[in-house]
Amino acid sequence: MNGSTFKYDIKAGFSVFLLALPLCLGIAMASNFPPIAGVITAIVGGIVSSFIGSTRLSIKGPAAGLIVIALGAVNDLGGGDAFLGYKRALAVGVVAAILQILFALFKWAKVAEIMPPSVIHGMLAAIGVIIIAKQSHVALGVTATSKGPLGLLAEIPNSLMHLNPEIFVIGLLSLLIVILWPKFKKLKDIPASIIVLLVAIPLTYAFDLIHPHNYRLIGSTFEVGPKFLINLPGQILSAITLPDFSVITSGASIKYIIMFALVGSIESLLTVVAVDNLDPEKRKSDLNKDLLSVGVGNLISSFLGGLPMISEIVRSKANIDYEAKSKYANVSHGVFLLLSIAFLPWLLTKIPLAALAALLVYTGLRLAHPSEFKHSLELGKDQFLLFCVTLIVTLLTDLLVGVGVGILLKIVLHMSRGVKLSDFLSLDYDKETHGDDVKIKLKGSLVFSNYLKLMNLLQDEMKTGAKKIHLDLSETLIIDHTIQEKLETANLANV
């Protein structure tokens, strides 16, 4: 970090810290991990992973997209004991991190680029629905009885009928702030999440949530107290929890290892690609090196009691908006988080759970916004079908099955239109060379699974000195949506 960029990185790091702190606490809470676990993850992601990866502007930390997997791991592996499930989920995180490191060492990171966008968006929308289904009850101050997302959604009207008024006021005000705050353009540099805390913490004192007591309103009695507040250890060292590997070879553990490794890697790599496109200097990251940094970070985080991390898009976008220049913005955001839990735990324990739940409900609304459905329909009936099927199957089963069914459906749709099975595995083309110009005539079908072969072909030609590459698509049977979108964003200047 040099003097000319120092002030920008420190400013961006501090601003992202303000945004990240409540989100890290909320994501951990929603995952059934101790709230401090989310902060541990972001600290490791900022201070450690920044020096391993190649991306300059992405922010590493816990993400809403992994809540469903983490929550499922804790519930399924604990057998009713949440703390035991948490320790066993940490063991799953350790093994998944080792897989991510191996993915990076074998240079498999680019495989994430072939994932069909509609399937990914369907998965993210499902995650949004699940977050809304679970956190709405927390924001209302009611304990839900259902476990699955559809049951939790169906239970929301009942929770509305039995809401805790004081907790509801905190949740509602927090949600209104995050929705309306962006409309105040002159105050855009102040994260809405900080305004939420500035309102919610005083309400903790106003409603005396620090002490357990009952109050009456409209003829009904309601209970409030510390159980509606964040619970943090007094010292950071006491937050360190070691993994429990006693059931690591069980079928449930293996399922969550695969889900953490695959979904976490894909979501993180897609974020890095998106952040590179947003980078004002258009710097490109080494995806394998960045995946290595995530794997190493997850290994350390899981051994310390933290959540899995990825390169997270909301905080990364904010980092760019706050004019970050280098990786030291991520480093400083990690340092500020470390200082906050070291010196301000007394303040953080005054944050109402309902305020964090409102932040997560807003995140869920953005992931499952009606505009996502509209956009997928505008892309075509096939893309809308892929989006909806992935979403529905994910809600009925889990992320891994949902994504798998989405990809299988895409293959079936292609084959119904005449795509040969061999087209999914190979790339058929003819090549003509005229001096520095190369003409490549592609044949058969261009589908998501042969995108990497196409990119390797184009890059090999550029490395051998081709100044202009002409792609002839006149003899292709099908060019699927994934290929079209990837080619539009590939930034191949000579093609």
C-alpha positions as CSV (number, residue, x, y, z in Angstrom):
1,M,0.0,0.0,0.0
2,N,1.5,3.4,-1.0
3,G,0.7,6.8,0.3
4,S,-1.5,7.8,-2.7
5,T,-3.9,4.9,-2.1
6,F,-3.7,4.6,1.7
7,K,-6.4,7.1,2.5
8,Y,-8.8,5.6,-0.1
9,D,-8.3,2.0,1.2
10,I,-8.6,3.0,4.9
11,K,-11.8,5.0,4.1
12,A,-13.3,2.1,2.1
13,G,-12.2,-0.5,4.7
14,F,-13.9,1.5,7.5
15,S,-17.1,2.0,5.5
16,V,-17.3,-1.7,4.6
17,F,-16.6,-2.6,8.2
18,L,-19.7,-0.5,9.3
19,L,-21.8,-2.4,6.7
20,A,-20.2,-5.8,7.4
21,L,-20.5,-5.9,11.2
22,P,-24.3,-6.3,11.6
23,L,-24.5,-8.5,8.5
24,C,-21.8,-10.8,9.9
25,L,-23.6,-11.1,13.2
26,G,-26.9,-11.6,11.4
27,I,-25.7,-14.3,9.0
28,A,-24.1,-16.3,11.8
29,M,-27.3,-16.0,13.9
30,A,-29.4,-17.2,10.9
31,S,-27.0,-20.1,10.4
32,N,-27.4,-21.3,14.0
33,F,-23.8,-20.5,14.6
34,P,-22.8,-18.2,17.5
35,P,-23.0,-14.6,16.3
36,I,-19.3,-14.0,16.9
37,A,-18.6,-16.8,14.3
38,G,-19.5,-14.5,11.4
39,V,-17.1,-11.8,12.6
40,I,-14.3,-14.3,13.0
41,T,-14.8,-15.3,9.4
42,A,-14.6,-11.8,8.1
43,I,-11.5,-11.1,10.2
44,V,-9.7,-14.1,8.7
45,G,-11.1,-13.2,5.2
46,G,-9.7,-9.7,5.5
47,I,-6.4,-10.1,7.3
48,V,-5.3,-13.5,6.0
49,S,-7.0,-14.3,2.7
50,S,-6.2,-10.9,1.2
51,F,-2.5,-11.8,1.1
52,I,-3.1,-15.1,-0.8
53,G,-5.6,-14.2,-3.4
54,S,-5.1,-12.1,-6.5
55,T,-8.3,-10.1,-6.5
56,R,-7.8,-6.5,-5.4
57,L,-11.3,-5.3,-4.5
58,S,-13.4,-8.2,-3.4
59,I,-14.4,-8.5,0.3
60,K,-14.1,-12.0,1.9
61,G,-16.5,-13.0,4.6
62,P,-19.7,-14.9,5.5
63,A,-22.5,-14.7,2.9
64,A,-26.3,-15.1,2.9
65,G,-26.0,-17.6,0.1
66,L,-24.4,-20.2,2.5
67,I,-26.9,-19.7,5.4
68,V,-29.1,-22.6,4.2
69,I,-26.2,-25.0,4.1
70,A,-24.7,-24.0,7.4
71,L,-28.1,-24.1,9.1
72,G,-28.9,-27.5,7.6
73,A,-25.5,-28.9,8.7
74,V,-26.0,-27.7,12.3
75,N,-29.5,-29.1,12.5
76,D,-28.8,-32.4,10.8
77,L,-25.4,-33.2,12.4
78,G,-26.4,-32.1,16.0
79,G,-29.2,-34.5,16.6
80,G,-31.1,-31.9,18.5
81,D,-28.0,-30.5,20.2
82,A,-27.3,-27.1,18.5
83,F,-23.8,-26.7,20.0
84,L,-22.7,-30.2,19.0
85,G,-24.1,-29.6,15.6
86,Y,-22.1,-26.4,15.4
87,K,-18.9,-28.2,16.3
88,R,-19.6,-30.9,13.7
89,A,-20.4,-28.3,11.1
90,L,-17.0,-26.8,11.7
91,A,-15.4,-30.2,10.9
92,V,-17.4,-30.2,7.7
93,G,-16.0,-26.7,7.0
94,V,-12.4,-27.9,7.5
95,V,-12.8,-30.8,5.0
96,A,-14.7,-28.6,2.5
97,A,-11.8,-26.1,2.8
98,I,-9.3,-28.8,1.9
99,L,-11.4,-29.7,-1.1
100,Q,-11.4,-26.0,-2.2
101,I,-7.6,-25.9,-1.8
102,L,-7.3,-29.0,-4.0
103,F,-9.7,-27.5,-6.6
104,A,-7.4,-24.5,-6.8
105,L,-4.1,-26.5,-6.9
106,F,-5.5,-28.6,-9.8
107,K,-6.7,-25.4,-11.5
108,W,-10.4,-26.3,-11.6
109,A,-11.7,-22.9,-10.7
110,K,-12.8,-22.0,-14.2
111,V,-15.4,-24.8,-14.0
112,A,-17.6,-22.3,-12.2
113,E,-17.8,-20.3,-15.4
114,I,-19.9,-23.0,-17.2
115,M,-22.7,-22.9,-14.6
116,P,-25.9,-21.9,-16.3
117,P,-26.9,-18.4,-15.1
118,S,-30.6,-19.2,-14.8
119,V,-29.8,-22.1,-12.6
120,I,-27.6,-20.0,-10.4
121,H,-30.2,-17.2,-10.1
122,G,-32.9,-19.8,-9.3
123,M,-30.7,-21.1,-6.5
124,L,-30.1,-17.6,-5.1
125,A,-33.8,-16.8,-5.3
126,A,-34.5,-20.0,-3.3
127,I,-32.0,-18.9,-0.7
128,G,-33.7,-15.6,-0.5
129,V,-37.1,-17.2,0.1
130,I,-35.6,-19.4,2.8
131,I,-34.0,-16.5,4.5
132,I,-37.3,-14.5,4.5
133,A,-39.2,-17.6,5.7
134,K,-37.0,-18.0,8.7
135,Q,-36.1,-14.4,9.7
136,S,-39.6,-13.0,9.5
137,H,-40.5,-14.8,12.7
138,V,-37.4,-13.4,14.5
139,A,-38.3,-9.9,13.4
140,L,-41.8,-10.4,14.8
141,G,-40.5,-11.8,18.1
142,V,-42.2,-15.2,17.7
143,T,-40.6,-18.6,17.8
144,A,-41.8,-20.6,14.8
145,T,-42.6,-24.4,15.1
146,S,-42.0,-25.4,11.4
147,K,-38.6,-26.5,10.2
148,G,-38.8,-26.5,6.4
149,P,-39.0,-23.3,4.3
150,L,-42.5,-23.9,3.0
151,G,-43.8,-24.6,6.5
152,L,-42.1,-21.5,7.8
153,L,-43.7,-19.4,5.0
154,A,-47.1,-20.8,5.8
155,E,-46.6,-20.0,9.5
156,I,-46.0,-16.2,8.9
157,P,-49.7,-15.2,9.1
158,N,-49.9,-17.0,12.5
159,S,-46.8,-15.2,13.7
160,L,-48.3,-11.9,12.6
161,M,-51.4,-12.7,14.7
162,H,-49.2,-13.4,17.8
163,L,-46.4,-10.9,17.3
164,N,-44.5,-9.3,20.2
165,P,-45.3,-5.6,19.8
166,E,-42.0,-4.1,21.1
167,I,-39.9,-6.5,19.1
168,F,-42.1,-5.9,16.0
169,V,-41.5,-2.2,16.3
170,I,-37.7,-2.8,16.2
171,G,-38.0,-5.2,13.3
172,L,-40.4,-3.0,11.3
173,L,-38.4,0.2,11.8
174,S,-35.2,-1.6,10.9
175,L,-36.7,-3.0,7.7
176,L,-38.1,0.4,6.7
177,I,-34.7,2.0,7.2
178,V,-32.9,-0.4,4.9
179,I,-35.6,-0.1,2.3
180,L,-35.9,3.7,2.3
181,W,-32.4,4.9,3.2
182,P,-31.0,4.4,-0.4
183,K,-33.5,7.1,-1.5
184,F,-31.6,9.7,0.4
185,K,-28.9,10.2,-2.2
186,K,-26.9,12.8,-0.3
187,L,-26.4,10.3,2.6
188,K,-25.5,7.3,0.4
189,D,-22.0,7.1,2.0
190,I,-23.5,6.1,5.3
191,P,-24.5,2.4,5.3
192,A,-28.1,1.8,6.1
193,S,-27.1,-1.0,8.5
194,I,-25.4,1.6,10.7
195,I,-28.6,3.7,10.8
196,V,-30.4,0.6,11.8
197,L,-28.1,0.1,14.8
198,L,-28.3,3.8,15.7
199,V,-32.1,3.3,16.0
200,A,-32.2,-0.2,17.3
201,I,-29.7,0.0,20.2
202,P,-31.5,3.0,21.9
203,L,-34.8,1.0,21.5
204,T,-33.0,-1.8,23.5
205,Y,-32.8,0.7,26.4
206,A,-36.2,2.2,25.8
207,F,-37.9,-1.2,26.0
208,D,-35.5,-2.4,28.6
209,L,-34.6,-5.6,26.8
210,I,-31.5,-5.9,29.0
211,H,-33.6,-7.2,31.9
212,P,-36.3,-10.0,31.5
213,H,-39.8,-8.7,32.3
214,N,-43.4,-8.9,31.1
215,Y,-45.5,-6.0,29.9
216,R,-49.2,-5.7,29.0
217,L,-50.7,-4.2,25.9
218,I,-54.3,-4.3,24.6
219,G,-55.2,-6.9,27.2
220,S,-52.3,-9.3,26.4
221,T,-49.1,-10.1,28.2
222,F,-45.8,-10.2,26.4
223,E,-42.3,-11.2,27.5
224,V,-39.1,-9.4,26.6
225,G,-35.5,-9.7,27.8
226,P,-31.9,-10.5,26.9
227,K,-33.0,-13.5,24.8
228,F,-34.0,-11.0,22.2
229,L,-30.4,-9.5,22.1
230,I,-27.2,-10.6,20.5
231,N,-25.1,-12.9,22.8
232,L,-21.3,-12.5,22.5
233,P,-18.5,-13.8,24.7
234,G,-16.7,-11.2,26.9
235,Q,-13.3,-12.0,25.4
236,I,-12.6,-13.0,21.8
237,L,-10.3,-15.9,22.8
238,S,-13.2,-17.5,24.6
239,A,-15.1,-17.6,21.3
240,I,-12.7,-20.0,19.7
241,T,-14.3,-23.4,19.3
242,L,-12.6,-26.5,17.9
243,P,-14.3,-28.8,15.3
244,D,-15.7,-32.2,16.2
245,F,-14.7,-34.8,13.6
246,S,-16.6,-37.7,15.2
247,V,-19.2,-38.0,12.4
248,I,-17.1,-36.6,9.5
249,T,-17.5,-39.8,7.4
250,S,-21.3,-40.0,7.8
251,G,-23.5,-39.6,4.8
252,A,-24.9,-36.3,6.1
253,S,-21.4,-34.9,6.7
254,I,-20.3,-35.9,3.2
255,K,-23.4,-34.2,1.7
256,Y,-22.6,-30.9,3.5
257,I,-18.9,-31.1,2.6
258,I,-19.9,-31.3,-1.1
259,M,-22.4,-28.5,-0.8
260,F,-20.0,-26.2,1.0
261,A,-17.2,-26.9,-1.4
262,L,-19.2,-26.6,-4.6
263,V,-21.7,-23.9,-3.8
264,G,-19.2,-21.8,-1.8
265,S,-16.6,-22.1,-4.6
266,I,-19.0,-21.3,-7.4
267,E,-20.7,-18.3,-5.6
268,S,-17.3,-16.9,-4.6
269,L,-15.8,-17.3,-8.1
270,L,-18.8,-15.7,-9.8
271,T,-18.4,-12.8,-7.4
272,V,-14.8,-12.4,-8.3
273,V,-15.7,-12.3,-12.0
274,A,-18.4,-9.7,-11.3
275,V,-16.1,-7.6,-9.2
276,D,-13.4,-7.7,-11.9
277,N,-16.0,-6.3,-14.4
278,L,-16.8,-3.5,-11.9
279,D,-13.2,-2.6,-11.2
280,P,-12.6,0.9,-12.6
281,E,-9.1,-0.2,-13.7
282,K,-10.4,-3.5,-15.2
283,R,-7.8,-5.6,-13.5
284,K,-8.3,-9.4,-13.9
285,S,-8.0,-11.9,-11.1
286,D,-6.4,-15.3,-11.1
287,L,-9.5,-17.4,-10.3
288,N,-7.4,-20.4,-9.1
289,K,-5.3,-18.2,-6.8
290,D,-8.4,-16.6,-5.4
291,L,-10.1,-19.9,-4.8
292,L,-6.9,-20.9,-2.9
293,S,-7.2,-17.9,-0.7
294,V,-10.8,-18.8,0.1
295,G,-9.9,-22.4,0.8
296,V,-7.0,-21.4,3.2
297,G,-9.2,-18.8,4.8
298,N,-12.0,-21.3,5.3
299,L,-9.5,-23.8,6.8
300,I,-8.4,-21.3,9.4
301,S,-11.8,-19.9,10.0
302,S,-13.3,-23.4,10.6
303,F,-10.6,-24.3,13.1
304,L,-11.3,-21.1,15.0
305,G,-15.1,-21.5,15.1
306,G,-16.0,-19.4,12.1
307,L,-18.5,-19.7,9.3
308,P,-17.4,-20.6,5.7
309,M,-16.4,-17.5,3.7
310,I,-16.6,-16.5,0.1
311,S,-15.9,-13.4,-1.9
312,E,-19.2,-11.6,-1.1
313,I,-20.9,-9.4,-3.7
314,V,-22.7,-6.8,-1.6
315,R,-19.7,-5.8,0.5
316,S,-17.4,-6.0,-2.6
317,K,-19.7,-3.7,-4.5
318,A,-19.8,-1.3,-1.6
319,N,-15.9,-1.5,-1.4
320,I,-15.7,-0.3,-5.0
321,D,-18.3,2.4,-4.4
322,Y,-16.3,3.7,-1.5
323,E,-13.3,4.1,-3.9
324,A,-11.1,1.2,-2.7
325,K,-7.8,0.9,-4.6
326,S,-6.2,-2.3,-3.5
327,K,-6.5,-5.4,-1.3
328,Y,-5.6,-3.3,1.8
329,A,-9.2,-2.1,1.9
330,N,-10.2,-5.7,2.7
331,V,-7.3,-5.9,5.2
332,S,-8.4,-2.8,7.0
333,H,-12.0,-3.9,7.1
334,G,-10.8,-7.1,8.9
335,V,-8.7,-5.0,11.3
336,F,-11.6,-2.7,12.2
337,L,-13.8,-5.8,12.9
338,L,-11.1,-7.3,15.1
339,L,-10.9,-4.0,17.1
340,S,-14.7,-3.8,17.4
341,I,-15.1,-7.2,19.1
342,A,-11.9,-6.7,21.2
343,F,-13.0,-3.4,22.6
344,L,-16.7,-3.0,22.1
345,P,-18.4,-6.3,23.0
346,W,-20.5,-4.4,25.7
347,L,-22.1,-2.3,22.9
348,L,-22.6,-5.2,20.4
349,T,-24.5,-7.2,23.0
350,K,-27.1,-4.4,23.0
351,I,-28.1,-5.1,19.3
352,P,-31.6,-6.6,19.1
353,L,-32.0,-9.8,17.1
354,A,-35.0,-8.3,15.4
355,A,-32.8,-5.6,13.8
356,L,-30.4,-8.2,12.4
357,A,-33.4,-10.3,11.2
358,A,-34.7,-7.2,9.3
359,L,-31.4,-6.8,7.5
360,L,-31.5,-10.4,6.5
361,V,-35.1,-10.2,5.4
362,Y,-34.1,-7.3,3.1
363,T,-31.2,-9.4,1.8
364,G,-33.7,-12.2,1.1
365,L,-36.1,-9.8,-0.7
366,R,-33.3,-8.7,-3.0
367,L,-32.3,-12.3,-3.8
368,A,-35.9,-13.3,-4.5
369,H,-37.2,-10.0,-5.9
370,P,-40.0,-10.2,-8.5
371,S,-37.6,-8.5,-10.9
372,E,-35.5,-11.7,-10.9
373,F,-38.6,-13.6,-12.1
374,K,-39.4,-11.0,-14.7
375,H,-35.8,-10.9,-16.0
376,S,-35.6,-14.7,-16.4
377,L,-38.9,-14.6,-18.3
378,E,-37.6,-11.9,-20.6
379,L,-34.7,-14.2,-21.5
380,G,-37.1,-16.8,-22.8
381,K,-39.4,-19.6,-21.6
382,D,-36.5,-22.1,-21.3
383,Q,-34.6,-19.8,-18.9
384,F,-37.7,-19.1,-16.9
385,L,-38.4,-22.8,-16.6
386,L,-34.8,-23.4,-15.5
387,F,-35.1,-20.6,-12.9
388,C,-38.4,-21.8,-11.5
389,V,-37.6,-25.5,-11.4
390,T,-34.3,-24.8,-9.6
391,L,-36.0,-22.6,-7.1
392,I,-38.9,-25.0,-6.4
393,V,-36.7,-28.1,-6.1
394,T,-34.3,-26.3,-3.9
395,L,-37.1,-25.3,-1.5
396,L,-38.4,-28.9,-1.5
397,T,-35.0,-30.5,-1.1
398,D,-31.7,-28.7,-0.7
399,L,-29.3,-26.6,-2.7
400,L,-27.2,-29.5,-4.2
401,V,-30.3,-31.3,-5.5
402,G,-31.9,-28.1,-6.8
403,V,-28.8,-27.1,-8.8
404,G,-28.3,-30.7,-10.0
405,V,-31.9,-30.9,-11.2
406,G,-31.6,-27.5,-12.9
407,I,-28.5,-28.6,-14.8
408,L,-30.1,-31.9,-15.8
409,L,-33.2,-30.1,-17.1
410,K,-31.0,-27.8,-19.2
411,I,-29.3,-30.9,-20.7
412,V,-32.7,-32.5,-21.4
413,L,-34.0,-29.3,-23.1
414,H,-31.0,-29.1,-25.3
415,M,-31.3,-32.8,-26.3
416,S,-35.0,-32.3,-27.1
417,R,-33.9,-29.8,-29.7
418,G,-31.4,-32.1,-31.4
419,V,-28.2,-31.5,-29.4
420,K,-26.1,-34.6,-29.5
421,L,-24.6,-36.0,-26.3
422,S,-21.1,-35.6,-27.8
423,D,-21.7,-31.9,-28.2
424,F,-21.8,-31.5,-24.4
425,L,-18.2,-32.9,-24.2
426,S,-16.5,-31.7,-27.3
427,L,-16.1,-28.7,-29.6
428,D,-16.2,-29.2,-33.4
429,Y,-14.6,-26.6,-35.6
430,D,-12.6,-25.8,-38.7
431,K,-9.8,-23.3,-38.7
432,E,-8.3,-21.1,-41.5
433,T,-5.2,-18.9,-41.0
434,H,-4.5,-15.9,-43.2
435,G,-1.4,-14.2,-41.9
436,D,-2.2,-12.7,-38.5
437,D,-6.0,-13.3,-39.0
438,V,-7.6,-16.6,-37.9
439,K,-11.1,-17.7,-39.0
440,I,-12.8,-20.3,-36.8
441,K,-15.9,-22.0,-38.1
442,L,-17.8,-23.6,-35.2
443,K,-20.0,-26.6,-35.9
444,G,-22.6,-28.6,-34.0
445,S,-23.9,-27.0,-30.8
446,L,-22.4,-24.4,-28.5
447,V,-23.7,-25.2,-25.0
448,F,-22.7,-24.3,-21.5
449,S,-20.5,-27.4,-21.0
450,N,-18.1,-26.7,-23.9
451,Y,-17.7,-23.0,-23.1
452,L,-14.2,-23.6,-21.5
453,K,-13.1,-25.5,-24.6
454,L,-14.1,-22.5,-26.7
455,M,-12.3,-20.0,-24.4
456,N,-9.1,-22.2,-24.4
457,L,-9.2,-22.3,-28.2
458,L,-9.5,-18.5,-28.5
459,Q,-6.8,-17.8,-25.9
460,D,-4.4,-20.3,-27.5
461,E,-4.8,-18.6,-30.8
462,M,-4.1,-15.2,-29.2
463,K,-1.1,-16.5,-27.5
464,T,0.3,-17.8,-30.8
465,G,0.1,-14.3,-32.3
466,A,-3.4,-14.0,-33.9
467,K,-4.3,-10.3,-34.0
468,K,-7.8,-10.9,-35.2
469,I,-10.0,-13.9,-34.7
470,H,-13.2,-14.3,-36.7
471,L,-15.9,-16.6,-35.3
472,D,-18.2,-18.1,-37.9
473,L,-21.4,-19.4,-36.3
474,S,-23.2,-20.1,-39.6
475,E,-23.1,-23.9,-39.1
476,T,-24.0,-24.1,-35.4
477,L,-27.2,-25.7,-34.5
478,I,-27.7,-24.1,-31.1
479,I,-25.9,-21.3,-29.2
480,D,-27.3,-21.5,-25.7
481,H,-27.9,-18.6,-23.3
482,T,-24.9,-19.4,-21.1
483,I,-22.5,-19.1,-24.1
484,Q,-24.1,-15.9,-25.3
485,E,-23.8,-14.2,-21.9
486,K,-20.3,-15.4,-21.3
487,L,-19.0,-14.3,-24.7
488,E,-20.5,-10.8,-24.1
489,T,-18.6,-10.4,-20.9
490,A,-15.4,-12.3,-21.7
491,N,-13.6,-9.1,-22.7
492,L,-11.8,-10.6,-25.7
493,A,-10.5,-7.6,-27.5
494,N,-9.3,-9.4,-30.6
495,V,-12.4,-11.6,-31.3
